Amino acid sequence: MEYNPSVEDFREYEYPNMAQGNLWGNPHSENLPAKLSGEMIDNIRAKTLDFLGADPEHFDLVFVANATAAIKLVSDAFRDIGEKTPTKAFWYGYHKEAHTSIIGIRALSSSDYHCFEDDESVEEWISRPFNCQSRKGKSTSLGLFAYPGQSNLSGRRLPKDWPRRIRQHPQLRNVYTLYDAAALAMTSPLTSLYNDPLDAPDFTCLSFYKIFGFPDLGALVVRRASGHILNLRRYFGGGTIAQLSPTKDTRVMKKIPGLGDQQKIWDIHEGVEDGTLPFHNILALGVAIDTHLRLYGSMHQNGSPLIEVYVDSPFMYGDPALQGPTFAFNIMRKDGSYIPWTEVERLANNAGVYIRAGGVCCPGGVAKALEYEDWEWERVFSSGHACGSSEMAVIHNKPTGIVRASLGPMTTKRDIQALITFLCNEFISKSPVIPRLLGTMKDLPQREKFSYLTSEKEFNERDLVYEH
């Protein structure tokens, strides 16, 4: 049994060539292999956020061993902060269909936890927190609510609007959300999850092997507005500090500035990625994302479709008794608007791909495919559009014709591939180019480092602000 040929190329050629084409080193050092690894990790972190549809201005990504490690990182931080609150603990709520690793957080909550039986009980709690017997502590106490995006048992997908509604409720303002997307992300893009940072979960755990098969790697996507929770954990590992005293509880925390011009945005991952990162696995992740985008390239980077196909029923394709070798469609931009069929035909002609576009002498079929009402169709012609005209390809954000590709007895697979290649190269919205670090090593610029002093006294007396 083998993977898709493109995946086989990734496993057998692309990743090994990248791994062997350069000398990679511990990114915590300053030698050239270390700098190369550091730059590679930064680039792939940005590429991964882009793949997930998460704006790096509002989200950061922490590399971890697996989804469970991401969950434990969050739970350890809440345990440490909870011990500094008046209640000496944090409240924890979780959905009954959660994974074992999610349920395990309750062991750190000092028995102040609640299992929600079903979606209805969660809805009731969000709507009327005071009337719900789910919290032993006060409504203002620190809390964490966790649930799966998709059930591991049945595949049922749970509501995505809970994080937003919890954040907006004044009585739940100190309850953070942990979203287990490990199963969901396997077959569902997460772009809609991060469209608005005010709607997104505070923490999202992922497993890349479930998406790509390889590498064995996980991640925690952190909403920057909630990242202070992780920065207040007690434990610190190699690579997260600049200096420490071996005898006194004083340390210099390493921080590296992220994006932002007027306001500093600190990279949360610098303080929580303990020890040497698995840079070979991260290297493989970058290649896996590139391969995934090639395999599923008929959509824009934000997940919106490139093509709208017109057919009475998708089940007709493959049945020659019901469907002939004709393919009718329109091309859409990443925002869902239509590219004029006249432009598609012109560019195709320049590329040596010959298709037909417009009304194709079938006004009734075009009106049906484009779902025009009679009055709308009359308005199109009253606007000046006529059969054979190309001046008005889109009227009132609606196309006036279609693009048609027809196959014949002399059509080859190469012809079909030429059409697909043309459409992808010409119309797919590309993400910002992230350089691939191949070839000889260069003297990469040293990343500027910032630090600040903390002591145990300073840490204990710091005002804890939970509002997010």
C-alpha positions as CSV (number, residue, x, y, z in Angstrom):
1,M,0.0,0.0,0.0
2,E,1.3,3.4,-1.0
3,Y,0.4,7.0,-0.5
4,N,-0.6,9.3,-3.3
5,P,2.4,9.6,-5.7
6,S,3.0,13.2,-4.7
7,V,3.2,12.1,-1.0
8,E,5.6,9.3,-2.0
9,D,7.8,11.9,-3.7
10,F,7.8,14.0,-0.5
11,R,8.7,10.9,1.6
12,E,11.4,9.5,-0.7
13,Y,13.0,12.5,-2.3
14,E,12.0,16.0,-1.2
15,Y,12.4,15.7,2.5
16,P,15.6,13.5,2.3
17,N,17.1,16.0,-0.1
18,M,16.4,19.0,2.1
19,A,17.7,17.1,5.2
20,Q,20.9,16.2,3.4
21,G,21.4,19.4,1.4
22,N,22.4,21.4,4.4
23,L,24.0,20.9,7.8
24,W,21.4,21.7,10.4
25,G,22.3,22.5,14.0
26,N,20.8,23.4,17.5
27,P,19.0,26.7,16.9
28,H,20.1,27.9,20.4
29,S,23.7,28.3,19.1
30,E,25.2,31.0,17.0
31,N,27.2,29.0,14.4
32,L,26.0,28.8,10.8
33,P,24.2,25.5,11.0
34,A,22.4,26.8,14.1
35,K,21.4,30.0,12.4
36,L,20.2,28.1,9.4
37,S,18.0,26.0,11.6
38,G,16.7,29.1,13.4
39,E,15.7,30.8,10.2
40,M,14.2,27.6,8.8
41,I,12.0,27.2,12.0
42,D,10.9,30.9,11.8
43,N,9.9,30.5,8.2
44,I,8.0,27.3,8.7
45,R,6.3,28.7,11.8
46,A,5.0,31.5,9.6
47,K,4.1,29.1,6.8
48,T,2.1,26.9,9.2
49,L,0.2,29.9,10.6
50,D,-0.6,30.9,7.0
51,F,-1.7,27.3,6.2
52,L,-4.1,27.4,9.2
53,G,-5.4,30.8,8.3
54,A,-4.2,32.4,11.5
55,D,-2.9,36.0,11.3
56,P,0.6,36.1,13.0
57,E,-0.3,39.6,14.4
58,H,-3.0,38.0,16.5
59,F,-1.8,34.4,16.9
60,D,1.4,32.6,17.7
61,L,2.3,28.9,17.2
62,V,4.2,26.8,19.7
63,F,5.8,23.6,18.4
64,V,5.3,20.6,20.7
65,A,5.7,16.8,20.5
66,N,2.0,16.1,20.0
67,A,-1.5,17.4,20.8
68,T,-1.3,15.9,24.3
69,A,1.9,17.9,25.0
70,A,0.1,21.1,23.9
71,I,-2.8,20.3,26.3
72,K,-0.3,19.6,29.1
73,L,1.5,22.9,28.5
74,V,-1.8,24.8,28.9
75,S,-2.9,22.8,32.0
76,D,0.5,23.3,33.7
77,A,0.2,27.0,33.2
78,F,-3.3,27.2,34.7
79,R,-2.2,25.1,37.7
80,D,0.7,27.4,38.4
81,I,-1.4,30.6,38.1
82,G,-4.3,29.1,40.0
83,E,-2.1,28.5,43.0
84,K,-1.4,32.3,43.1
85,T,-5.1,33.2,43.1
86,P,-7.3,33.7,46.3
87,T,-8.9,30.4,45.7
88,K,-5.5,28.6,45.3
89,A,-6.9,26.8,42.3
90,F,-8.6,27.2,38.9
91,W,-12.0,26.0,37.8
92,Y,-12.0,23.5,34.9
93,G,-14.9,22.5,32.7
94,Y,-14.9,20.0,29.8
95,H,-17.3,18.3,27.4
96,K,-18.1,14.6,28.1
97,E,-17.0,13.6,24.6
98,A,-13.5,15.0,25.1
99,H,-10.3,13.0,24.6
100,T,-8.6,11.4,27.6
101,S,-5.9,14.0,27.4
102,I,-8.4,16.8,27.8
103,I,-10.2,15.0,30.7
104,G,-6.8,14.6,32.4
105,I,-6.6,18.3,33.2
106,R,-9.1,17.8,35.9
107,A,-6.4,16.2,38.1
108,L,-4.7,19.6,38.3
109,S,-7.7,21.6,39.2
110,S,-7.9,20.7,42.9
111,S,-11.3,18.9,42.4
112,D,-12.9,22.1,41.2
113,Y,-14.1,20.7,37.8
114,H,-17.3,20.0,36.0
115,C,-18.1,17.5,33.2
116,F,-20.7,18.8,30.8
117,E,-23.0,15.9,29.7
118,D,-23.9,17.3,26.3
119,D,-24.1,20.4,24.1
120,E,-27.3,21.5,25.7
121,S,-25.7,21.7,29.2
122,V,-22.9,23.8,27.7
123,E,-25.4,26.1,26.1
124,E,-27.3,26.5,29.4
125,W,-24.0,27.3,31.3
126,I,-23.0,29.9,28.7
127,S,-26.5,31.5,28.8
128,R,-27.0,31.5,32.5
129,P,-23.8,30.9,34.5
130,F,-25.2,31.8,37.8
131,N,-28.1,29.3,37.4
132,C,-25.8,26.5,36.5
133,Q,-24.3,24.3,39.2
134,S,-21.1,23.8,37.2
135,R,-18.8,26.1,39.1
136,K,-17.9,25.9,42.8
137,G,-15.9,29.1,42.7
138,K,-17.1,32.6,42.0
139,S,-17.8,33.8,38.5
140,T,-14.8,36.0,38.6
141,S,-12.3,33.2,39.4
142,L,-9.8,31.8,36.9
143,G,-11.3,29.1,34.7
144,L,-10.6,26.9,31.6
145,F,-13.2,25.3,29.4
146,A,-12.0,22.6,27.0
147,Y,-13.9,20.6,24.3
148,P,-13.1,18.8,21.0
149,G,-13.8,20.3,17.6
150,Q,-14.7,16.8,16.5
151,S,-15.7,13.7,18.5
152,N,-13.1,11.0,18.4
153,L,-15.8,8.4,18.6
154,S,-18.5,9.5,16.1
155,G,-16.9,12.2,14.1
156,R,-19.6,14.6,15.2
157,R,-18.5,18.2,15.0
158,L,-19.2,20.5,17.9
159,P,-20.1,24.2,17.8
160,K,-17.3,26.7,17.0
161,D,-19.0,29.7,18.5
162,W,-18.6,28.7,22.1
163,P,-15.2,30.5,22.6
164,R,-16.7,33.8,21.3
165,R,-19.8,33.5,23.5
166,I,-17.8,32.6,26.6
167,R,-15.5,35.6,26.0
168,Q,-18.4,38.0,25.5
169,H,-20.3,37.0,28.7
170,P,-19.4,39.3,31.6
171,Q,-19.8,36.6,34.1
172,L,-17.3,34.3,32.2
173,R,-14.7,36.9,31.4
174,N,-12.0,35.0,33.2
175,V,-12.8,31.7,31.6
176,Y,-10.4,30.7,28.8
177,T,-11.0,28.2,26.1
178,L,-9.0,25.2,24.9
179,Y,-10.1,23.8,21.6
180,D,-9.0,20.2,20.7
181,A,-8.7,20.4,16.9
182,A,-6.5,17.3,16.4
183,A,-9.3,15.2,14.9
184,L,-11.1,18.0,13.1
185,A,-8.0,19.4,11.3
186,M,-7.4,16.1,9.7
187,T,-10.1,16.7,7.1
188,S,-11.3,20.3,7.7
189,P,-9.4,23.5,7.2
190,L,-9.3,25.7,10.3
191,T,-9.4,29.0,8.4
192,S,-12.9,29.9,9.6
193,L,-11.7,29.4,13.2
194,Y,-9.3,32.2,13.0
195,N,-11.1,34.7,10.7
196,D,-11.7,37.0,13.7
197,P,-9.4,36.8,16.7
198,L,-12.3,37.9,18.9
199,D,-14.1,34.7,17.9
200,A,-11.2,32.3,18.1
201,P,-10.3,29.9,21.0
202,D,-7.6,31.1,23.3
203,F,-5.7,27.8,22.8
204,T,-5.9,25.2,20.0
205,C,-4.0,21.9,20.0
206,L,-3.1,20.2,16.8
207,S,-1.4,17.0,15.5
208,F,0.3,17.3,12.2
209,Y,0.7,13.6,11.7
210,K,-3.1,13.4,11.5
211,I,-3.1,15.9,8.7
212,F,-0.1,14.8,6.7
213,G,0.8,11.4,8.0
214,F,4.4,12.7,8.5
215,P,6.0,14.3,10.5
216,D,5.2,13.3,14.0
217,L,4.8,16.7,15.5
218,G,2.2,18.8,17.3
219,A,1.4,22.5,17.9
220,L,-0.4,24.8,20.2
221,V,-2.0,27.9,18.5
222,V,-2.1,30.7,21.0
223,R,-4.3,33.8,20.8
224,R,-1.8,36.5,21.6
225,A,-4.3,38.4,23.8
226,S,-4.3,35.3,26.0
227,G,-0.6,34.4,25.8
228,H,0.3,35.9,29.2
229,I,-1.2,32.8,30.7
230,L,1.6,30.7,29.4
231,N,4.3,33.2,30.2
232,L,3.3,33.0,33.9
233,R,4.1,29.3,34.3
234,R,6.7,28.4,36.9
235,Y,8.9,25.9,34.9
236,F,11.5,27.1,32.5
237,G,13.6,24.9,30.2
238,G,16.6,25.3,28.0
239,G,16.3,27.9,25.3
240,T,13.6,29.9,27.1
241,I,15.9,32.0,29.3
242,A,19.0,34.1,28.7
243,Q,20.6,33.7,32.1
244,L,19.9,32.3,35.5
245,S,21.5,32.0,38.9
246,P,22.1,28.4,40.0
247,T,21.6,29.2,43.6
248,K,19.0,32.0,43.7
249,D,15.6,32.1,42.2
250,T,16.5,34.8,39.7
251,R,16.5,34.5,36.0
252,V,16.7,36.6,32.8
253,M,13.9,35.6,30.5
254,K,14.6,35.6,26.8
255,K,12.2,37.5,24.6
256,I,12.4,38.1,20.9
257,P,10.2,40.8,19.3
258,G,7.6,39.7,16.8
259,L,5.5,41.7,14.4
260,G,4.2,45.2,14.9
261,D,5.5,48.7,14.3
262,Q,4.0,51.0,16.9
263,Q,3.4,48.3,19.5
264,K,5.7,45.5,20.4
265,I,4.2,42.1,19.9
266,W,6.2,39.5,21.8
267,D,6.6,36.0,20.5
268,I,5.0,33.7,23.1
269,H,6.7,30.6,21.8
270,E,10.2,31.9,22.8
271,G,9.2,31.4,26.5
272,V,7.6,28.0,26.3
273,E,9.4,25.9,23.7
274,D,11.6,24.0,26.2
275,G,14.8,22.5,25.0
276,T,16.0,21.8,21.5
277,L,13.2,21.8,19.0
278,P,12.9,18.8,16.7
279,F,14.2,20.8,13.8
280,H,14.3,17.9,11.4
281,N,10.6,17.2,12.0
282,I,9.9,20.9,11.5
283,L,11.8,20.8,8.3
284,A,9.6,17.9,7.2
285,L,6.5,19.9,8.1
286,G,7.4,22.7,5.7
287,V,7.7,20.2,2.8
288,A,4.5,18.5,3.9
289,I,2.6,21.8,3.7
290,D,4.0,22.4,0.2
291,T,2.9,18.9,-0.8
292,H,-0.5,19.3,0.7
293,L,-1.1,22.6,-1.2
294,R,0.0,20.9,-4.5
295,L,-2.4,18.0,-3.9
296,Y,-5.3,20.3,-2.9
297,G,-4.4,23.2,-5.2
298,S,-7.8,23.8,-6.7
299,M,-8.6,26.3,-4.0
300,H,-7.3,29.6,-2.7
301,Q,-5.0,29.8,0.3
302,N,-7.8,30.8,2.5
303,G,-9.8,27.7,1.6
304,S,-12.3,29.3,-0.7
305,P,-12.9,27.4,-4.0
306,L,-11.4,28.4,-7.2
307,I,-14.1,27.0,-9.5
308,E,-17.9,26.9,-9.4
309,V,-19.1,24.0,-11.5
310,Y,-22.5,23.9,-13.0
311,V,-24.2,20.4,-13.1
312,D,-27.6,19.2,-12.2
313,S,-26.2,16.5,-9.9
314,P,-22.6,15.6,-9.1
315,F,-23.6,11.9,-9.3
316,M,-24.1,12.4,-13.1
317,Y,-20.3,12.5,-13.6
318,G,-18.9,9.1,-14.5
319,D,-22.2,7.9,-16.0
320,P,-22.0,8.3,-19.8
321,A,-25.8,7.7,-20.0
322,L,-26.4,10.9,-18.0
323,Q,-23.4,13.1,-18.6
324,G,-21.4,14.0,-21.7
325,P,-17.7,15.2,-21.9
326,T,-18.5,18.8,-21.2
327,F,-17.4,20.8,-18.2
328,A,-19.1,24.2,-17.4
329,F,-17.8,26.5,-14.7
330,N,-16.8,30.0,-13.6
331,I,-13.6,31.1,-11.9
332,M,-13.8,32.9,-8.5
333,R,-11.4,35.1,-6.6
334,K,-10.5,34.3,-3.0
335,D,-13.2,36.7,-1.7
336,G,-15.8,34.8,-3.6
337,S,-16.3,37.3,-6.4
338,Y,-16.3,36.2,-10.0
339,I,-13.5,36.7,-12.5
340,P,-15.1,37.8,-15.8
341,W,-15.5,34.9,-18.3
342,T,-14.1,37.2,-20.9
343,E,-10.8,37.5,-18.9
344,V,-10.6,33.7,-18.5
345,E,-11.0,33.1,-22.2
346,R,-8.4,35.8,-23.1
347,L,-5.8,34.4,-20.7
348,A,-6.5,30.9,-21.8
349,N,-6.1,31.8,-25.4
350,N,-2.7,33.4,-24.6
351,A,-1.6,30.2,-22.9
352,G,-2.6,28.0,-25.8
353,V,-5.6,26.5,-24.0
354,Y,-8.7,26.8,-26.1
355,I,-12.1,26.9,-24.4
356,R,-15.4,28.6,-25.1
357,A,-17.0,31.2,-22.9
358,G,-20.1,33.3,-22.7
359,G,-23.7,32.3,-23.4
360,V,-22.6,29.4,-25.7
361,C,-25.8,29.7,-27.6
362,C,-27.8,28.3,-24.7
363,P,-29.5,31.2,-22.9
364,G,-31.9,28.9,-21.0
365,G,-29.1,26.7,-19.8
366,V,-27.0,29.6,-18.7
367,A,-30.0,31.2,-16.8
368,K,-30.7,28.0,-15.1
369,A,-27.0,27.3,-14.2
370,L,-26.5,30.8,-12.8
371,E,-29.8,30.7,-11.0
372,Y,-31.3,33.8,-12.7
373,E,-34.9,34.7,-12.0
374,D,-36.8,35.9,-15.0
375,W,-36.7,39.5,-13.9
376,E,-33.0,39.3,-13.3
377,W,-32.4,37.9,-16.8
378,E,-34.5,40.7,-18.2
379,R,-32.4,43.2,-16.3
380,V,-29.2,41.8,-17.8
381,F,-30.4,42.5,-21.3
382,S,-31.9,45.9,-20.4
383,S,-28.4,46.8,-19.1
384,G,-27.1,46.4,-22.6
385,H,-25.8,42.8,-22.6
386,A,-26.5,40.7,-25.7
387,C,-25.6,37.4,-27.1
388,G,-22.0,37.5,-28.4
389,S,-21.1,40.7,-26.5
390,S,-18.2,40.7,-24.1
391,E,-18.5,44.1,-22.5
392,M,-20.7,43.0,-19.6
393,A,-19.3,39.7,-18.3
394,V,-20.4,40.4,-14.7
395,I,-23.5,42.4,-13.8
396,H,-24.6,43.1,-10.2
397,N,-21.8,40.7,-8.9
398,K,-23.2,37.9,-11.1
399,P,-21.7,36.4,-14.3
400,T,-23.6,36.7,-17.5
401,G,-22.0,33.6,-19.0
402,I,-19.9,30.5,-18.2
403,V,-16.6,29.0,-19.3
404,R,-16.9,25.6,-21.1
405,A,-14.3,23.0,-21.6
406,S,-15.3,20.2,-24.0
407,L,-13.5,16.9,-24.5
408,G,-13.4,14.9,-27.7
409,P,-12.0,11.6,-29.0
410,M,-8.6,13.1,-29.6
411,T,-8.3,14.7,-26.1
412,T,-5.5,13.4,-24.0
413,K,-4.7,13.5,-20.3
414,R,-2.0,16.0,-21.2
415,D,-4.6,18.3,-22.5
416,I,-6.6,18.0,-19.3
417,Q,-3.6,18.6,-17.2
418,A,-2.7,21.7,-19.3
419,L,-6.1,23.2,-18.5
420,I,-5.7,22.4,-14.8
421,T,-2.2,23.8,-14.7
422,F,-3.3,27.0,-16.5
423,L,-6.2,27.6,-14.0
424,C,-4.0,27.0,-10.9
425,N,-1.0,29.1,-12.1
426,E,-3.2,31.9,-13.4
427,F,-5.9,32.3,-10.8
428,I,-5.1,30.7,-7.5
429,S,-4.4,33.3,-4.8
430,K,-0.9,32.6,-3.6
431,S,0.3,33.1,0.0
432,P,3.3,35.4,0.7
433,V,6.5,33.8,-0.5
434,I,8.5,32.2,2.3
435,P,12.0,31.4,1.2
436,R,13.0,27.8,1.1
437,L,16.4,27.3,2.7
438,L,18.2,25.1,0.2
439,G,21.7,25.2,-1.2
440,T,24.8,26.5,0.6
441,M,24.6,28.1,4.0
442,K,24.8,31.8,4.2
443,D,25.7,34.1,7.0
444,L,22.2,34.6,8.2
445,P,21.5,37.8,10.2
446,Q,21.5,37.4,13.9
447,R,18.1,37.8,15.5
448,E,17.9,40.7,18.0
449,K,17.4,39.5,21.5
450,F,15.6,41.3,24.3
451,S,15.4,40.3,28.0
452,Y,14.0,41.4,31.3
453,L,14.8,40.4,34.9
454,T,12.3,38.5,37.1
455,S,12.8,37.2,40.5
456,E,10.6,35.0,42.7
457,K,9.5,38.0,44.7
458,E,8.7,40.0,41.6
459,F,6.8,37.0,40.2
460,N,4.7,36.5,43.3
461,E,3.8,40.2,43.7
462,R,2.9,40.8,40.0
463,D,-0.7,41.8,39.5
464,L,-2.5,39.0,37.6
465,V,-4.8,40.3,34.9
466,Y,-7.1,37.7,33.6
467,E,-9.2,39.8,31.3
468,H,-8.9,38.8,27.7
